[in-house]
Amino acid sequence: MPKQISRRRFLNRITAQTAAAGMFLPALAGRGYAQPKISANDRITLGFIGVGGMGTGQLRDLVHHPEIQILACCDVYEPHRLRAKERVDETYGNTDCDVYKDYRELLARDDIDSVLIATPDHWHTLIATAACQAGKDVYCQKPLTLCIDEGKELVKTVRRYGTVFQVGSQQRSSSNFRFACELVLNGRIGKLQTVTAFLPDGYTCGWDPDTAPPEGLDWDFYLGPAPKVPFNNHRFLGTFRWFYDYSGGQFTDWGAHHLDIAQWGMGTQYSGPLSAEGTGVRPVDGLYETFTDFNVTYEYPNGVRLIATTPERGTKFEGTDGWIQVWRGGIDAEPKDLLRETLGTSDIHLFESPGHEQNWIDCMRSRERPLCDVEIGHRSISVAHLGNIAMRLGRKVHWDPVKEEFIGDEEANRWLMRPYRKPWAL
């Protein structure tokens, strides 16, 4: 007996097939794709891939969402996936939430419409690519990629399969960040000159010994495409971010947020800088590798300088007639009257999000591109990757934001991709 698929997945397949055949789709304007809407009472089925810290937080929100039905959870660490199942089953009053160690088994299910990916960063692109190929819509936590070429390929894949793809740079859905960027884009601080993204300091640790993995953890699967190394507690859970095999330190972790707002306010969210140079301080002892302190300067085609540094907070825009600084929970400006500005009908108005997850849900129904679409997420994290590359090379690098490659710099271009451990391949 053939498997039944949801009406929504049927529509997805029809649209993908139509696009692949080169047929015209009406109303392909604005930010999104044109596609028939599903009925408002058709719940979107969702699978979670990665249910540690970030995944658990979003699961707590979405398990109560009236438009969402969570069918499965996946994690290579058994305590995580069992904890997630317990929460879902308790909320729904049943035992129907399935659990998996291998994300490919979850993606093979025809009854799952969408996935939320909250794994360590080095897994994001592989899993997101497979999800697109399986016909799922995707919410992927930031930072979107581990290296720039991963993002270039992922954008192509998302477009090829017509995936509704939201990147978890949720500051775009906060009113204070949107308002700050609107003021800048509408010239309220005069001609923009300098933008500063303030990122937290990094971390250090000692030389803790390698040990056996904890019970219930598939360590080889956790490493996946990264080099095979013995288990060490510092490489696991939240502290994976301080190793280049799995992440890019604070520069990508918080850079994915504040550099994203900088790009938004500069109007360069589909482009990037012309150069990057800077210095950083690495740990002199212990296991961690990523920069603990840094100062990187980028030059943009319009003459604006973007500086990424520590510590402070948020993103600051400075122009010829004033400045605006915005952070989580706050906004300040000089002159203060800027904070009481009202935008007119002829001014630039950025999209007013109903909430980052809700925006994704709405777009899965309308087939529009979400507020932080894959290409935006890729371009924003590329800025962070460029800064890390410049610091690790110890020199200025020149970037072509159209071709997305370094100009006349073979050494730097080798940093655009990283080798995958077999059998994993993109």
Secondary structure, DSSP 8 states (H G I E B T S, - for coil): ------HHHHHHHHHHHHHHTT---TT--TTS-------TT--EEEEEE--SHHHHHHHHHHTT-TTEEEEEEE-SBHHHHHHHHHHHHHHHTSS--EEESSHHHHHT-TT--EEEE-S-GGGHHHHHHHHHHTT-EEEE-SS--SSHHHHHHHHHHHHHHT--EEES-GGGGSHHHHHHHHHHHTTTTSSEEEEEEE----------------TTB-HHHHHTTS------GGGSGGGGGGSTTT--THHHHTHHHHHHHHHHHHT-TTS--SEEEEEEE--SSSS--S-SEEEEEEE-TTS-EEEEESSS-SEEEEETTEEEEEETTEEEEESGGGGG----TTS------S-HHHHHHHHHHH----TT-HHHHHHHHHHHHHHHHHHHHTS-EEEETTTTEETT-HHHHGGGS----TT---
